[in-house]
Amino acid sequence: MMAVANNEPNNLETLENQLRALSHDDTVLTIIQDFADRLGKTKDRQKVFGAEGALVRQPIEYQDMLAKGLIRDDEDAFALLQGDIVSSDAGYFLGERITNMKFAIASSTCDLVQGSRDYASLLRLQPIFSDAPDAKQLLSEMLKFKSTKRMYLPPLPGDSSNVVGNAVVFDGVIQIRLDDLLLATRHASLSLVGWRIFGSLVRTIMVRAGASETEMRSKA
């Protein structure tokens, strides 16, 4: 059989070259960090990222989007979107049911349509209280976007007055049946930029490449 030339699109080496700058790239996270650095001190970053509508907004409703012509009527009707902030007592972590907690939906929106999947993934929300000894440190860390353990969100509707922010915790994924998730209470949706940041962090923690990983996989 004739060998396939390296420049042909069905060659795996060519495919790897096409994916090299995309599949494990962390450029987007660097852009977010540089933007945060330019804002100045923690209080200045909090003013920008914590402003109303900056990262979170009222839940985006299917019928509203349809009426505004922002989606077509032949698209799947949605009840939830990726990044939505919800509460449910039907999620499990390491076999233990998690109750009295809010979550951010990690699964893609297209996987949240009824019948598309059996299960979905959630990330826990950790409220940051003003009187907590590590509150300032946590806010400073999250608003620099240097750590991939947590993502900053501002206080949410229904939060108590002493909540100064929320952390989306990326260390530990909660599993839930999709049918149960579709019954969850929605508290907020992410704004466009909030969704971009959230997506960048989810991708980074799942697929970022180690310094030597390319060498190991290509030459081992």
Secondary structure, 3 states (H helix, E strand, C coil): CCCCCCCCCCCHHHHHHHHCCCCCCCHHHHHHHHHHHHCCCHHHHHHHHCCCCCCEECCCCHHHHHHCCCCCCCCCCCCCCCCCEEECCCEEECCEEECCCEEEECCCHHHHCCCCCCEEEEEEEEEEECCCCCHHHHHHHHHHCCCCCEEEECCCCCCCCCEEEEEEEEEEEEEEEHHHHCCCEEEEEECHHHHHHHHHHHHHHHHCCCCCHHHHHHHC
